[in-house]
Amino acid sequence: MTRGTTNPNRLRRVDNWIAATCADLLRDTRDPLVVDLGYGASPVTVVELRARLAAAVRPDVRVVGLEIDPVRVAAAAPAADPPGLAFGRGGFELAGLRPVLVRAFNVLRQYAEPEVEPAWRAMTGALRPGGVLVEGTCDELGRLASWLLVDASGPRSLTLAARLRTLDSPATLAERLPKALIHHNVPGTGVHALIRALEEGWRDAAPYATFGPRQRWRRTVDAVRAAGWPVLDRPARWRLGEVTVPWSAVAPPADGPSEARR
């Protein structure tokens, strides 16, 4: 069971990314079922996810919030008023549901790294064909976040996101890397090199701070891409404080992290 702490709008960044990036997936399915796994002590982020997807993608989207604690499930029941919103008890097996998309945020962070891939396999194995898992973590207010897009074949991409008005340095994003990467943020690894490239780009783009943090971040990502990083998204996403790269660019070494790295 997770600690359960959450705040309204904590997951706004990833919700909006899902609405933009996974819109075709949700529109093309006959039953747009989404699962929010491990929503915590308050159902507020489940309610927000359903509202955002209904407004931006399709109004008939169904969202089911799953928790393993029956007390939390019972407490969330009064929030299940709008059509298409429900709560139930379940874990990585997704309570027997067959969603097209799963959001699992701030869940795997408390697990040991060797438990991450089995959890991914359990969740993606319960998806409908072509479905995806969005797994990641964020700080308490949602100002710093990162997430992976995972399908039945494994991770596909990493997205880093920040509230640019409060970002002092991209290096702070390292504190909120997904569990699969956080112990690998050491010299010689892809994720360490990416964060270092963002930090250097942010420093070199300091003169653009005069025009606002969005312009500074855009110049930062431009510099990272010019340095050879395979950035997947476009300037419209950069303006929101995001950058997405393929998993292959940051995948950890096959031998895994050592205890010294931990």
C-alpha angles and dihedrals in degrees: 000000000000123000087256099221115147142148135210111272091012091129098036093115096054092040092056091045090052091049091053102036101036098036095109091049091054095042095049097053124088093221112034097203117167126184124207105200122204100004093171134219094331126048093210096110091051091052090048093049092053092047093050095047092045091052099042105030116017132335095224095062113135121214124190119191113210128198131167092218110085091202090061091046091052092047091052095052096092089057091062093087103113115078111260096034125106142151132216146159118269148115137205090326086065093228091279093300122140105213127174091221136023126195113200110175128174089356107104093040090085094050128087113261095247088061094058101078094047088051091050090050092049093051098041089045089061094050125101114255109288093018124139141212122219106202126175151108141249141182123268095272097036094245094125121037144154132186143178127224106220131183135173091288094052137261117351105180147359122223124195117196136179142172096251096204090065100033112118096175136348086238088079089067087073088074090064103043116136116267091255090063110024095087091048096062092113132115113285097034129105097239092051090050091049094052091045091051090050091048092050091046091050091051093048091047093056093113089063090061085088087072094047137275093281092062091046092051092047090054089047093055091043088056092048091051091046088054089061104266112145098235109189104194131067136240092271088067094041089059087063092056096260137128126179127196133175117270089238089067093058105023110138122245115281092242091061129221121320123227088252090060091051 
